[in-house]
Amino acid sequence: MAGQGTPATALLVRRGVAHSTHPYEVAPDAPNYGALVAVALGVPPDRVFKSLVTEVDGALTVAVVPVTGELDLKALAAAVGGKRAALAGRAVAERATGYVRGGISPLGQRRRLPTVLDASALDLPTIYVSAGRRGLQLQLAPADLVALTEARTAPLQTR
């Protein structure tokens, strides 16, 4: 797909990982953005995952959780052997990943960050994550995301 290349898609192509890209249109400041992305894509919202840059004991970490729930910061800290977790500031997240908020992908980041994927992803054949720009999602197998990011998996969401 011409004009849709991002560091995330380039990584998938370079590694020969099966994936597909899915453009969508949702206003970046829309409330409940993730649920609207699922509607725009025509997929169940539990298959669409958001990438949240966090700080666990001062170290940046990416949490990948379904858009249907909220990130349990205590569970994230425990998953990486830390004590405290908090969402990273927007500027910190954008600088570390090279992506803008609303388009942060767990793949192809400027600086590879430790990643934790919510365990619910493993029950699905494929999931959707940001392709690295607003308006574009990647569909891929959760096992491929785990392999490419060397992610840990753990229950991370609250409802």
C-alpha positions as CSV (number, residue, x, y, z in Angstrom):
1,M,0.0,0.0,0.0
2,A,1.8,3.1,-1.3
3,G,2.1,5.9,1.2
4,Q,1.3,3.8,4.2
5,G,4.8,2.8,5.2
6,T,5.8,3.4,8.8
7,P,8.7,2.0,10.9
8,A,6.3,-0.6,12.2
9,T,5.2,-1.8,8.8
10,A,8.8,-1.7,7.5
11,L,9.8,-4.0,10.4
12,L,7.1,-6.5,9.6
13,V,8.0,-6.6,5.9
14,R,11.7,-6.9,6.7
15,R,11.0,-9.8,9.1
16,G,8.5,-11.5,6.7
17,V,5.7,-11.4,9.2
18,A,2.2,-11.9,8.0
19,H,0.1,-8.8,8.6
20,S,-2.4,-6.5,7.0
21,T,-3.0,-2.7,7.2
22,H,-6.3,-1.2,7.8
23,P,-7.0,2.6,7.3
24,Y,-9.8,4.2,9.3
25,E,-11.1,7.7,10.0
26,V,-11.7,8.8,13.6
27,A,-11.1,12.3,14.9
28,P,-8.0,12.2,17.1
29,D,-9.7,14.0,19.9
30,A,-12.9,12.0,19.9
31,P,-13.9,10.6,23.3
32,N,-13.6,6.8,23.5
33,Y,-11.2,6.8,20.6
34,G,-10.4,3.1,20.7
35,A,-14.0,2.0,20.6
36,L,-14.6,4.3,17.6
37,V,-11.6,2.7,15.9
38,A,-13.1,-0.7,16.3
39,V,-16.4,0.5,14.9
40,A,-14.6,2.1,11.9
41,L,-12.8,-1.1,11.3
42,G,-15.9,-3.2,11.8
43,V,-14.2,-5.5,14.3
44,P,-15.1,-6.5,17.9
45,P,-13.5,-3.9,20.3
46,D,-11.7,-6.6,22.3
47,R,-9.5,-7.2,19.2
48,V,-8.3,-3.6,19.1
49,F,-5.4,-2.9,21.4
50,K,-3.8,0.4,22.5
51,S,-0.2,1.0,23.2
52,L,0.5,3.0,26.3
53,V,3.9,4.3,27.2
54,T,4.4,4.1,31.0
55,E,7.1,4.5,33.6
56,V,7.7,1.6,35.9
57,D,10.1,2.6,38.7
58,G,11.4,5.3,36.4
59,A,12.0,3.0,33.4
60,L,9.9,3.4,30.2
61,T,7.7,0.4,29.4
62,V,5.0,-0.2,26.8
63,A,1.7,-1.7,27.9
64,V,-0.5,-3.1,25.1
65,V,-4.1,-3.5,26.3
66,P,-7.5,-3.8,24.7
67,V,-9.4,-0.6,24.1
68,T,-12.3,-2.1,26.0
69,G,-10.6,-1.7,29.4
70,E,-8.2,0.4,31.4
71,L,-4.6,-0.4,32.2
72,D,-4.1,-1.7,35.7
73,L,-0.9,0.1,36.7
74,K,-0.3,-2.2,39.7
75,A,-0.6,-5.3,37.5
76,L,1.9,-3.8,35.0
77,A,4.4,-3.0,37.7
78,A,4.1,-6.5,39.0
79,A,4.5,-8.0,35.5
80,V,7.9,-6.4,35.1
81,G,9.1,-6.8,38.7
82,G,8.5,-3.2,39.7
83,K,6.8,-1.4,42.5
84,R,5.2,1.7,40.9
85,A,3.8,2.5,37.4
86,A,2.4,5.6,35.9
87,L,1.5,6.8,32.5
88,A,4.4,8.6,30.8
89,G,3.9,12.2,29.7
90,R,3.0,12.8,26.1
91,A,6.3,14.4,25.2
92,V,8.3,11.6,26.8
93,A,6.2,8.9,25.0
94,E,6.5,10.6,21.6
95,R,10.3,11.3,22.0
96,A,11.0,7.7,23.1
97,T,8.9,6.0,20.4
98,G,9.2,8.4,17.5
99,Y,5.4,8.3,17.1
100,V,2.7,10.8,17.9
101,R,0.0,10.1,20.5
102,G,-2.9,8.2,18.9
103,G,-0.4,6.6,16.6
104,I,2.1,4.9,18.9
105,S,2.8,1.4,17.7
106,P,4.4,-1.3,19.9
107,L,6.6,-2.0,16.8
108,G,9.4,0.0,15.1
109,Q,9.9,2.4,17.9
110,R,12.8,4.8,17.9
111,R,14.1,3.3,21.1
112,R,13.0,-0.3,21.7
113,L,11.2,-0.3,25.0
114,P,10.3,-3.3,27.2
115,T,6.7,-4.4,26.3
116,V,4.0,-6.2,28.2
117,L,1.0,-7.5,26.2
118,D,-2.3,-8.2,28.0
119,A,-2.8,-11.9,28.2
120,S,-6.3,-11.7,26.7
121,A,-4.6,-11.2,23.3
122,L,-3.3,-14.8,23.3
123,D,-6.9,-16.1,23.1
124,L,-7.4,-14.3,19.7
125,P,-6.3,-15.4,16.2
126,T,-5.2,-11.8,15.4
127,I,-5.3,-8.4,17.0
128,Y,-5.1,-4.9,15.8
129,V,-2.5,-2.4,17.0
130,S,-1.4,1.0,15.7
131,A,0.7,0.9,12.6
132,G,2.6,4.0,13.7
133,R,0.3,6.7,12.5
134,R,-3.2,8.0,13.3
135,G,-5.7,6.4,10.9
136,L,-3.8,3.2,10.3
137,Q,-4.0,-0.1,12.2
138,L,-2.0,-3.4,11.8
139,Q,-3.6,-6.8,12.0
140,L,-1.3,-9.5,13.1
141,A,-1.1,-12.7,15.2
142,P,-0.4,-12.0,18.9
143,A,2.4,-14.5,18.9
144,D,4.2,-12.5,16.2
145,L,3.8,-9.3,18.2
146,V,5.3,-11.1,21.3
147,A,8.2,-12.4,19.2
148,L,9.0,-9.1,17.6
149,T,8.8,-7.0,20.8
150,E,10.1,-9.8,23.1
151,A,7.0,-8.9,25.1
152,R,6.0,-10.5,28.4
153,T,2.3,-11.3,28.7
154,A,0.2,-10.7,31.8
155,P,-3.3,-9.7,32.8
156,L,-3.1,-6.0,32.6
157,Q,-6.6,-4.6,32.2
158,T,-9.4,-3.5,34.5
159,R,-12.9,-3.0,33.1
